[in-house]
């Protein structure tokens, strides 16, 4: 097995393990405290910012344009649709050599 496949497998197992552990911890509560619920609701946007910021700072004009465009699309579309369109737009720009 190549090192890349081993790394992907370990990453998948770690991701699955953290999700299961989070579910097991939260299932012990009869009711999730409001502060915990607010923190959990803030995780997806925080993760998106963590992924996008380095690309926005160190990327070229095409990356910045796609990030801003996807951000504007997210005001009207779902996050999944906006990210999908952004990824496809960046793939097209890279295919065109931009």
Secondary structure, DSSP 8 states (H G I E B T S, - for coil): --HHHHHHHHHHHHHHHHHHHHHHHHTT-SS--HHHHHHHHTHHHHHHHHHHHHHHHHS-HHHHHHHHHHHHHTTTS-HHHHHHHHHHHHHHHHHTT-
